[in-house]
Amino acid sequence: MFKKFLIIFLIIFPVISFSEEIVEKESVPPPRITGRLRNDLIYFSVNNENYYYDLFEIRLIVTQNFSRGRFFGDIRGYIDPGDSVFEFENFTQPDSPRLMRCFWKIYSGSGDITFGKTYITFGNPGIFNIFDMDKQVNLTDLSYDKEGIFAAAGYIPLNKMSGIKTYISGDITGEAGVSIFSNFKSFDYGAVINRINPDINIVGIYFKGDIEIGINGSWGIHFNDKFDDYFHEANLGFDYSYKKLIFGTEFYYNEAGAVEPENYFLNEIPNTYFNARNYMYNSIVLAYDEFLSFSLNNFTNLNDNSSIVTLGCDYTLSNNLLLNLQTGFLTGTGNDEFSRELTGNLTALIRIEFKF
């Protein structure tokens, strides 16, 4: 019922907005349409077998600003132009067309309200954000956009550096949350309580600041509706920049995660990253100049010491035309989580992206 209301609202509200603009004789700029064309050629090597996969993505973004609001829409389409040549049956192709986000944001002197399909997140954005709604990690695109949910979200500022964020979702019954945040000197901090799914809840705190080096962390406790089943989740990260280099390290702890490799995949742990108890993520970025940059990323399972290592290069070929090269390999063996024998020993990606 709530989702139907949001869809009707998204259809009717533009008419109301345009009517108000006409009555008030305000100048309304035309909608701004941007997007990208992206082609990924991906190579896999698994158990001495070679696989290729090609995926073409079309993305369209529509934005419209008004005096008291803003509309935003993001839709994706996918084509596999190499399906007849490069057949990799186990690779799941995204749904197409795919509505990633579509929402209206209403501004007022006492806060903002957002209706529609929008992405909700609390805490510190990053690889291991324990308050993130979608904890999937895309190893070929660590900064990828995540799909939104149908929700009504609100923001109430308390002063320039503090406020309250809250939401209620129409996708899952009872899905709702609230975050209160503020600032003290060079540190931001906040508290979160979120009901992610029926019988799945998390409450916790987070902080982020700078003391010669950047530091951020968070802690939360997951619990069911009866308060008789719970586990802790936490992360702690550091970052530092030196000239053209940016270093980052982050530790992640999941009390419900397995310690022994034979137990990694026995139980599905909702709303956590990976399967083990302890992880570390490292990154190094070298911005050689405004056109060329290199990156090194590493996920390590601290229980069995297996790792995923990726090397990347980004190069701007011309205005709005980008080239990305990436290769990755696994170091684990046997039943390790990041095992070459289970997952594969080498991947490579060639990405060409045109933005308009």
Order of alpha helices (4+ residues) and beta strands (2+ residues): alpha-beta-beta-beta-beta-beta-beta-beta-beta-beta-beta-beta-beta-beta-beta-beta-beta-beta-alpha-beta
